[in-house]
Amino acid sequence: MDLTLIADQLATNRFGYFLMSKSQGFVPFVGGGQGILCLKRSTLS
């Protein structure tokens, strides 16, 4: 099974990364940001 990650319409010259986890969670405004982190512990990066 193959996995394909696609990032589209991103800001030019900005850093970004993909995260994945075995379990789902809900952490609003993680790290002082404006988004929601939908991961629980045991994060794989």
C-alpha positions in Angstrom: 0.0 0.0 0.0 1.4 3.4 -1.0 0.9 6.7 0.8 0.8 10.0 -1.1 0.9 13.3 0.6 0.0 16.4 -1.3 0.3 20.0 -0.2 -1.3 22.6 -2.4 -1.7 26.4 -2.3 0.9 27.0 0.4 2.7 30.2 1.1 5.9 30.7 -0.8 9.2 30.1 1.1 7.4 28.9 4.3 8.3 25.9 6.4 5.7 23.1 6.7 5.6 19.4 7.7 3.2 16.5 8.0 2.4 14.7 11.3 0.7 11.4 11.9 -0.4 9.4 14.9 -2.0 6.1 15.6 -4.8 7.8 17.6 -7.1 10.8 17.1 -7.3 13.7 19.6 -8.3 17.3 19.9 -6.0 20.1 21.0 -7.1 23.6 20.1 -4.5 26.4 19.6 -1.6 24.1 20.2 1.7 26.0 20.7 0.0 29.4 20.6 -1.1 28.7 17.0 -4.5 29.4 15.4 -5.3 25.8 14.4 -6.3 22.6 15.9 -4.1 19.6 16.4 -6.1 16.3 15.9 -3.4 13.9 17.3 -2.9 12.1 20.6 0.3 10.8 22.2 2.6 8.3 20.4 3.1 10.8 17.6 5.2 9.6 14.7 6.9 12.4 12.6 
